[in-house]
Amino acid sequence: MATMQHLELIEALRSLSRRQREVVVLRYYAELSEAEIAETLHIAAGSVKKYASRGLQNLRNVLEKMEVDS
């Protein structure tokens, strides 16, 4: 079961835009701060917040749709 959830999460991450995916992975898996992500990706800290927020919302939407479809 955990493996299926892991695969669904990977598929959902792939559905994000490249920048949203980068920010979400760096923030929640690599546990970088917003400032560290901004520096790493050469973007403004406000952009990090925007990409993280939108990326998480898109992940929720995709995962909810996967749950309904299964």
C-alpha positions in Angstrom: 0.0 0.0 0.0 2.8 2.5 0.9 4.4 1.7 -2.4 1.2 2.6 -4.3 0.9 5.8 -2.4 4.6 6.6 -3.2 4.0 6.0 -6.9 0.9 8.2 -6.9 2.8 11.0 -5.2 5.6 10.7 -7.8 3.0 10.8 -10.6 1.3 13.8 -9.0 4.6 15.6 -8.7 5.3 15.0 -12.4 2.0 16.8 -13.2 3.3 20.1 -11.6 5.2 22.7 -13.6 8.9 22.3 -13.4 9.3 25.3 -11.1 6.5 24.2 -8.8 8.0 20.7 -8.6 11.5 22.1 -7.8 10.2 24.4 -5.1 8.0 21.7 -3.5 10.7 19.1 -3.5 13.4 21.5 -2.2 11.0 22.8 0.6 9.3 19.6 1.8 11.8 16.9 0.9 15.2 18.6 1.1 13.8 20.8 3.9 15.4 24.0 2.6 14.2 27.4 3.8 12.5 29.8 1.5 15.6 31.9 1.4 17.8 28.9 0.5 15.4 27.9 -2.2 15.3 31.4 -3.6 19.1 31.5 -3.7 19.4 28.0 -5.2 16.9 28.7 -8.0 17.9 32.4 -8.4 14.3 33.6 -7.8 12.7 36.0 -5.3 11.6 34.7 -2.0 8.0 35.8 -2.8 8.2 33.6 -5.9 9.2 30.7 -3.7 6.0 31.2 -1.6 3.9 31.5 -4.8 5.3 28.4 -6.4 5.0 26.4 -3.1 1.4 27.5 -2.5 0.3 26.8 -6.0 2.3 23.6 -6.2 0.7 22.2 -3.0 -2.8 23.1 -4.2 -2.2 21.4 -7.5 -0.8 18.3 -5.7 -3.9 18.2 -3.6 -6.2 18.5 -6.6 -4.3 15.7 -8.5 -4.2 13.4 -5.5 -7.9 13.9 -4.8 -8.7 13.1 -8.5 -6.6 10.0 -8.3 -8.5 8.9 -5.2 -11.9 9.5 -6.8 -10.8 7.7 -10.0 -9.5 4.6 -8.2 
